[in-house]
């Protein structure tokens, strides 16, 4: 899955990981077209460094584990550092989305984000659950930017959870959320926008949803 000519460069990048990373994958080989490829990719990646550990569970046989991690489809990945930051990826993280996986691993390994101080303070003030879904495709060069930004938001507040979804593998979701272009971001099924937006604009969308949820409580 990982070309030999890229492995050396990848090894040097993975050497920069600060703390161990655990990737919990849920699979269902007989009904999931991309599960075997995803598993193989993760195992190849883990073989390049002792900082990444991959645990694999069956989505049906280990349904209690899937519920514990909030995984509702396969292939589903929970990417964790010292704690579970609510960072999830659904689908095969290949093409441009391989970079999303690598950046997610790097940021959870650090345990801190490079978001602006003002952004961090505002995210800490969110007091209601926020579910961010970022729909991406393997051929989208701009999707990783939105996906990783959403992951960083999740890292700043335990009430924020981010799912990055490779939309081509989940047609029902593409229909449900009318995904005509990527990246498409949906927050709590209330607010949605298409395209890679700056940090401050993404934050504004999230805070608007959070304030609406607050008023509804």
N, C-alpha and C positions, 0 to 999 in steps of 0.2 A: 504493500500500500504506500509506503514511503520510499521514494526513489533513492537508490544507493548514493547518488551524487549529492543528495540533500542531507544525508544523515550526519555527516561530520559537522556541518554548520549547525544543525539542530542540536547536536551534542553540546557544542560550545554555548548555545543559547540556554539550554537546560541546566548547564553548570551554574548559571546565575540564580537559580531558584534558591530562596532563602530557607524555607521550611518545607517539610514534607507535604505532599498533596495526595489526597485519596480520591479516586474516581470510582463511584459506584454506578455500575451499568446494569440496566434491566433489559432483558432480551426475551424473545420467544421465537426460537429458530424456525418453527414450522409455518408461522404466519407472518413473519416480518422479513420483508425482502432485503432490507439493508442491515439487519442485526449482525449477521456473520461478518460483513465487511467492517462494521463499526468496531466489533470486538477485536478483529485482527489489527485494525489501525491502532487501537488503544494499547494492545499488547506490544506492538512494535515500538510505540512511543515509550512505553514504560521500560522496555529493554535498553533504552539509551541513557537512562539515569536511575540512580537508586532513590531519587527523591519522589518518584511517582509510583503509587500502588494502585492496582486496578482490582476491584472486587466485582464479580459478575453474579447476578441473580436472575432467576426465571420469573417473569412478570406474573404468571399464574400460580406456579408452585410456591412462590415466595410473596404472595399478595400482601401479607402483613408488612413485609419490608417495603414494598412499593408504597403502601399507604403511609408508612412511617416517613418516607422521603418525599411524599407528595407527587410521586411519579404516576401519570395516568395514561401513558402511551409508550410505545417502543419503536426504535431504540430510544431509551431515556437515560440521560447521564446526570448524576449529581456530582458537582465538582467542589471539593471541600479542602480547606486548609486546616488551621488549628480548630476551626469550628465550621458549622454548616451556615454559610452566608446566604443560602437561598438561590444559589447559582445553578441553573439547569440548562441543558441542551437536549433538544429532541431531534433525532435524525442522524444522518451520517455527516460528521464534521469534516468534510473534504472540500476540495477546490478552495475558494476564497474563505470558506468557513473553517478550514484547518487553522488559519491565522486567528480566528475567533477563539478556538479551543486553546491554542498556545497562549494567547493573551489572558484568557480566563485563568489558566493554570498559573501564570506568572503573578497575577494580581492576588489570587487567594493564597499563594505561597508567601507573598509579602505580608498580607494581613492588613494592608492599608492602601488607600487610593490617592491619586494625585489630583483629585477634584479640588476646585477652588475652596478656600476656607469658608466663604459665605455660603456656598452650595452645601457643604457638610453641615453647617449650623442649621440651615433650613430643613435639611433632610432629617436631622435629629429631632425636629419638632413635630414630625409626622406621627400621629397617635392612633391611626386606624390602619388595618391591613390594606396593602397596595399590591396588586398583581400586575406586573408588566409582562406583556407578550410582544416579542419582536419577531416578526416573520421575515425570513431571509431566504436566499437561494444560493446555490453553490457557485453561480456564475456572476454574482453581484459584488463588484469591487468596493461598494460603499456600505454594505450591510454590516461588516465587522465593526465599523465605527459606532454605529447605533447600538449594536449588540453589547460591545464592551462597555460603553457608557452606561447602559442599563444595568449591567452587572455591577459596576461601581456604585450605582445608586443603591442596589440591594445590599452591598457590603456595609453601607453607612447606617443601616437601620434594620433591625431584625424583623420589623413588620413589613418590609418590602421584599418581594420575591420576584425574580426575573426568569422567565422561560424564553429561550431563543429557539425558534421552531423552523426547521428547514421545510418550507411550505410545500415543496414538490412531493414530499413523502406523505403528506397528510391532506389529501384533497378535500375531505369533509370540512376541515378547518378553513381551507382556502375559500370554500363556498360560504361558510358561516360568517366569516369576517370580510367577505368580498375583497379578497386580496388580489388586486389588479396590478399592483406594482410593489417593489420591495426596495429598501426595508419599509415595512409597515408596522407601526407600533400601536398597540391597544392597551389602555390602562383601565383596569377594573371593568372592562366591557362598557365603559362610558365614553372615554375620550380616545380618539384615534387620529393618527397623522401618518403621512407617507413621506419618506425621504430621510436623509441623515440631517439632523438639526443640531445646532450648537448646544452646549451644556446648559446655558441659561434658559433657552427656549424649552428644552426637554423638562427642566426643573419646573418651569412655569406650568406646563401641562400637568405634571404630576401633582403639584401643590393645589391646583384647581380641583382636581378629582378628590384629593384628600380633604379639602375644605368642604366639598359637597357631601362627602361621606360623614364628616363630622357633624354637619347640620342635620343629617338624617338620623343620627344616633339619638 
